[in-house]
């Protein structure tokens, strides 16, 4: 893979991307430690979520759709503001 192709693939110079990934990994790891979340509890939570979804049927679907709406009320306006103020056309 040529250097230009590698930069396009990783989204910048490999060294800079590596530094950003290390920094973000430390931040996420610290947040997870603060919230007392381990990768294993996170995976268990995801598995339990799917068990509840499939076990509860239509109520679970309704609950997930409700979460979607609640999240969209926050996420979509923030995304729109960021897109409008980023200067991209």
Backbone as numpy.savetxt, mean C-alpha at the origin, in Angstrom:
# Nx Ny Nz CAx CAy CAz Cx Cy Cz
20.78 -6.28 -19.55 19.93 -5.11 -19.55 20.82 -3.88 -19.55
20.65 -2.99 -20.49 21.44 -1.77 -20.58 21.12 -0.86 -19.40
22.04 0.07 -19.12 21.88 0.95 -17.97 20.60 1.76 -18.06
20.25 2.27 -19.26 19.02 3.04 -19.43 17.79 2.20 -19.17
17.83 0.96 -19.62 16.70 0.05 -19.39 16.56 -0.25 -17.91
17.70 -0.43 -17.23 17.65 -0.70 -15.79 17.09 0.49 -15.04
17.49 1.69 -15.42 16.97 2.89 -14.76 15.47 3.03 -15.00
15.00 2.74 -16.19 13.56 2.80 -16.46 12.82 1.75 -15.65
13.42 0.56 -15.54 12.77 -0.53 -14.82 12.63 -0.22 -13.32
13.70 0.29 -12.70 13.65 0.54 -11.25 13.12 1.92 -10.91
12.99 2.81 -11.89 12.41 4.12 -11.65 13.42 5.19 -11.28
14.63 5.06 -11.71 15.67 6.02 -11.42 17.01 5.32 -11.36
18.01 6.02 -10.86 19.31 5.37 -10.75 19.22 4.28 -9.68
19.82 3.13 -9.92 19.70 2.03 -8.97 20.16 2.38 -7.56
21.23 3.16 -7.44 21.71 3.56 -6.11 20.70 4.40 -5.36
20.12 5.39 -6.05 19.13 6.26 -5.41 17.88 5.49 -5.03
17.46 4.58 -5.90 16.28 3.77 -5.60 16.56 2.88 -4.40
17.76 2.31 -4.33 18.13 1.46 -3.19 18.10 2.25 -1.89
18.63 3.47 -1.91 18.62 4.31 -0.70 17.18 4.62 -0.29
16.31 4.96 -1.25 14.91 5.23 -0.93 14.22 4.00 -0.36
14.48 2.84 -0.96 13.87 1.61 -0.46 14.34 1.28 0.94
15.61 1.49 1.23 16.12 1.25 2.58 15.46 2.20 3.56
15.37 3.47 3.21 14.74 4.47 4.10 13.28 4.13 4.35
12.53 3.81 3.29 11.12 3.46 3.46 10.96 2.17 4.25
11.86 1.21 4.06 11.80 -0.03 4.80 12.00 0.21 6.29
12.93 1.10 6.63 13.15 1.44 8.04 11.92 2.12 8.61
11.32 3.06 7.87 10.12 3.74 8.36 8.96 2.77 8.58
8.72 1.90 7.59 7.63 0.95 7.71 7.91 -0.04 8.84
9.16 -0.50 8.95 9.52 -1.41 10.04 9.33 -0.77 11.40
9.71 0.51 11.53 9.52 1.21 12.80 8.04 1.37 13.12
7.23 1.70 12.11 5.79 1.84 12.32 5.18 0.51 12.74
5.61 -0.56 12.07 5.09 -1.88 12.43 5.50 -2.26 13.86
6.73 -1.94 14.25 7.18 -2.23 15.61 6.40 -1.41 16.62
6.15 -0.14 16.29 5.37 0.72 17.17 3.95 0.19 17.36
3.35 -0.31 16.29 2.00 -0.84 16.34 1.96 -2.31 16.77
3.13 -2.87 17.08 3.27 -4.26 17.50 2.71 -5.22 16.45
3.07 -4.96 15.20 2.66 -5.81 14.08 3.90 -6.50 13.55
3.83 -7.81 13.40 4.91 -8.55 12.78 4.41 -9.04 11.42
5.32 -9.42 10.55 4.87 -9.97 9.27 3.96 -11.18 9.46
4.22 -11.98 10.49 3.40 -13.17 10.72 1.99 -12.80 11.16
1.85 -11.80 12.04 0.51 -11.38 12.45 -0.22 -10.72 11.29
0.53 -10.04 10.44 -0.08 -9.42 9.26 -0.62 -10.49 8.32
0.16 -11.53 8.08 -0.30 -12.62 7.21 -1.48 -13.34 7.85
-1.40 -13.59 9.18 -2.53 -14.22 9.87 -3.79 -13.37 9.75
-3.63 -12.05 9.86 -4.78 -11.16 9.73 -5.40 -11.23 8.35
-4.55 -11.29 7.33 -5.06 -11.39 5.96 -5.80 -12.71 5.75
-5.21 -13.80 6.25 -5.86 -15.12 6.12 -7.19 -15.12 6.87
-7.20 -14.58 8.09 -8.45 -14.52 8.85 -9.49 -13.65 8.16
-9.05 -12.58 7.53 -9.97 -11.72 6.79 -10.67 -12.51 5.69
-9.89 -13.26 4.91 -10.50 -14.04 3.83 -11.40 -15.15 4.38
-11.02 -15.74 5.50 -11.89 -16.75 6.11 -13.22 -16.13 6.52
-13.16 -14.94 7.10 -14.40 -14.25 7.50 -15.22 -13.88 6.27
-14.55 -13.41 5.22 -15.27 -13.02 4.00 -16.01 -14.21 3.42
-15.32 -15.32 3.28 -15.96 -16.49 2.68 -16.93 -17.16 3.63
-16.72 -17.00 4.92 -17.61 -17.62 5.90 -18.91 -16.86 6.10
-18.88 -15.56 5.88 -20.07 -14.75 6.15 -20.91 -14.48 4.92
-20.37 -14.74 3.75 -21.16 -14.58 2.53 -21.47 -13.14 2.20
-22.75 -12.86 1.94 -23.17 -11.56 1.43 -22.92 -10.43 2.43
-23.00 -10.73 3.74 -22.71 -9.69 4.73 -21.26 -9.21 4.61
-20.37 -10.13 4.33 -18.97 -9.77 4.17 -18.78 -8.90 2.93
-19.46 -9.25 1.85 -19.35 -8.45 0.63 -19.86 -7.03 0.89
-20.97 -6.92 1.60 -21.52 -5.61 1.94 -20.53 -4.82 2.81
-19.88 -5.51 3.74 -18.91 -4.85 4.62 -17.70 -4.37 3.82
-17.20 -5.18 2.90 -16.06 -4.78 2.07 -16.43 -3.58 1.20
-17.63 -3.59 0.63 -18.07 -2.45 -0.17 -18.18 -1.19 0.68
-18.62 -1.35 1.92 -18.69 -0.21 2.84 -17.28 0.33 3.10
-16.33 -0.56 3.32 -14.94 -0.13 3.51 -14.43 0.59 2.28
-14.80 0.10 1.10 -14.39 0.73 -0.14 -14.90 2.16 -0.21
-16.15 2.36 0.12 -16.73 3.70 0.08 -16.07 4.60 1.12
-15.90 4.09 2.34 -15.26 4.89 3.38 -13.85 5.30 2.97
-13.09 4.35 2.44 -11.73 4.66 2.02 -11.70 5.62 0.85
-12.61 5.44 -0.10 -12.65 6.31 -1.27 -12.99 7.75 -0.90
-13.78 7.93 0.15 -14.12 9.28 0.60 -12.86 10.04 1.02
-11.87 9.34 1.52 -10.62 9.97 1.93 -9.60 9.96 0.80
-9.43 8.81 0.14 -8.35 8.62 -0.81 -8.55 9.41 -2.10
-9.75 9.40 -2.66 -9.97 10.03 -3.96 -9.76 11.55 -3.91
-10.29 12.27 -2.91 -10.00 13.72 -2.88 -8.51 14.02 -2.69
-7.83 13.24 -1.86 -6.39 13.47 -1.69 -5.66 13.22 -3.00
-6.01 12.14 -3.69 -5.40 11.84 -4.97 -5.67 12.96 -5.97
-6.90 13.45 -6.00 -7.27 14.50 -6.93 -6.50 15.79 -6.63
-6.38 16.15 -5.36 -5.62 17.35 -4.99 -4.16 17.20 -5.40
-3.58 16.03 -5.14 -2.18 15.80 -5.53 -2.02 15.91 -7.04
-2.93 15.32 -7.79 -2.84 15.37 -9.25 -3.00 16.81 -9.75
-3.91 17.57 -9.16 -4.14 18.94 -9.62 -3.00 19.87 -9.26
-2.33 19.62 -8.14 -1.24 20.50 -7.72 0.13 20.05 -8.18
0.21 18.87 -8.81 1.53 18.38 -9.24 2.00 19.06 -10.52
1.14 19.73 -11.23 1.53 20.43 -12.44 1.60 19.56 -13.67
1.20 18.30 -13.52 1.19 17.41 -14.68 -0.10 17.63 -15.44
-0.02 17.55 -16.73 -1.19 17.80 -17.54 -1.79 16.66 -18.16
